[in-house]
Amino acid sequence: MFAVEKGELLTDNRQFKARIRTERLALRDAMPSEDRLEFSLRMAELAGDLIVLQPGEVVSGFMPIRSEADIRPLMARLRARGARLCLPVVLNRETIVFRELLQSAVLVNTGFGTLGPGPDAAVLDPDLLLVPLSAFDGAGNRIGYGAGHYDRAIARLREKGRHPRLIGIAFDCQEVAEVPAEAHDVRLEAVLTESGLRTFKL
């Protein structure tokens, strides 16, 4: 009986997450492009010096797609502070890896409409991930885009004994009262929006 109830709860959670994802992404899509640009620049100004880094730490960013925040100005500030940058690259439906982003790198198509370094780039293990998302709550729970790439990548890093920090990247309109968390979900250390960097107790 318990197994059936547990399965039903899991299905309910996933359906609820899907509804939240659709709703919050629609709100993000509806933002004027000039607002997204202004807010993205504000994020770099507000958090560029607040994100704690050791020189040489590996930071995974991302190239913006659709209506995502453009964190290239933020990544540039982190590089200037000594970070080593990388970008996620989709290898298949299950796997992403993180390829080093050098200033001289030529970017290529890397899946899901994204750009990233080509196969000759070094594969790195990030110490800090700047993670795109569809929704988040005040406890640091997040809803991704549904493919589970980051969850599996983080699990693989932990299997190697690494424990990367996670900072979610979103706009204020993507916050919800509560995200139904599941056992495999990894909470955020912080979230960065146009209002600033908010940290969570883990």
N, C-alpha and C positions, 0 to 999 in steps of 0.2 A: 504493500500500500504506500509506504514511504517513498519507494523508488518512483512510483507513478506520480505522486504529488511533487516530488523533487523535479521530475522531468517537465511537468506542467509549469512549475514555477520558472524553470530555465527558459521554456518557450515564451512564457509571458514576459520575462525580462528582456528577451531578445526582440520581441515585437514592440515593447515599450521603447527600447533603445532606438529601434528603427524609426519610430514615430518622432522621437526627439531629434534624431539626426536629420530627418527630412525637414522638420520645422525650423531648426536652427540654421541649417545651411540655406534655407530659403530666405531667412532674415539677412544672413551674410551676403547672399547674392543680390539682395535688394538695395544694399548700401551703394550710394553713388561712388564711382571710381575715384573721384577726387578726394572723397572722405577716406577711402581705404589707403590712398597714398599718403595723405596727411597723417593718419593714425599710425601707419607703418614707420614713418620718419619719427613720429613722437615716441614710439616704442624704443627705437634705437637711442634716442636722447635720454629717455627715462631709465633704461636698464643697461645701457652700454657699460657703465661703471659699477653697477650694483651686482651683476652676476659674478660670483666668486670663482676665480680661476687661478691655477698655478701655471707658471710659464711652461709651455710645451704640452699642456693638456689638449686632448683631442675633442673638438666640438663638432657634432653633426648638425648641420643646418638643413635647409631644403630650398629648392627653387620654387617660387610661387606658381601655382596653377589655379585656374578658375578665379574665385574671389578670395583666395588666401591672402593673408598679410604678406607683404614683401619684406623679408628679413635680411635682404642683402646689405642694407646699411648697417644693421646690427652685426652681421657676420664680419663686416669690414672693421668695425670697432673692436670686436673680439680678437681678430687677427692682429690688429695694431697693439693689443695688450699681450701678445705672445701666444695666442691660441693656434693650434694646428687644426685646420678645417677639413671636413669631409662632407660628402653628400650621400644620401641613400640611393641605391641603384636596385631596381627590381630585376632579379634573375629569373624568377618564375612565379607561379601563383602562391607559392609558400614562402619564398625567401627574398629578403633584401640583404645586401652587404653595403658597407660604407667605404667609398673610395675617396682617397685624398684629393682635396681641391687646392691645387697650386694656382698661383696668380697667372701663370702662363698656360693653364689648362685649356684645351679646346673641348667644349661641352658637346655631348652627343645625345641622341634620344635614348632614354634609359627606362622607358615603361611608364604607363599611367599618365602619359602626356608630359612627363618631366624631363629635364635635362640634367646631365651629370658628367663626370669624368669618364673617359673611355676605359676599355679593359686593360690598358697598359698602366693605369694608375694603381698605386699601392692600396691594398685593403687594410683598413685600420679598425681598431676597437675603440669606440668613443668612450670618453669619460663623462661627457655631458651631451644629452640629446635635446635639441630644440624640436618639439614635436607638433606638427599640425593636428588639428582635431576638429570635430564637428560640434561638440558641446562639453561643458565641464560644470562642476558644482563647487560649492564653498568648502568641501572637504578634500579637494584634490583628485576626485574621480573624473575620468574623462571618457568620452565616446569618440572613437576614431571614425574611419570611413567604412568600416565593416569587413575589410580584408584580413585584419589581424596581423599585418606584417610587422608592426612595431612590437606587439606582444611576443611574437615568436623570436624576433631578433633579440629582445631583452632577455628572454629565457635562455637563448643560446649563449649570450654573454655571461649570464649568471652561472651556467654550467662550466664555463671556463674560469670561474672564480672572480669575475668582474661584476661590479655593481654600479652601472652608470646612473647618473642623476638625470632626472627628467624635468624639463620646463616646457609647459604647454604654451603654444602660441595661438591666440584667438582674439576676437573682438568682444567687447562687453556684451553685445547682443547674443552671444553664444552661451552665456551663463544660464543655468537652470537651477531650480530649487534642490533637486536631488537626482543623481545618476544611479540607477540600479546596478550596483557593482557585483561582479561574479568573481569566483575564486582565482581565475587566471589574470584578472585585470591588475595592472600595476598603477599605483597612485602617483600623481605628480608631486614633485618637490615644490614647485611653484608654477604660477601661470602669469604670462605677460600679455597685457591688453593695452589699449590706448590710455587706460587709467593708471598704469604702472605695473610694477612687479609685486605680486602677492604670493607670499610663501605659506606653506601648510605644515602642520605638525604631522610627522610620519610615525 
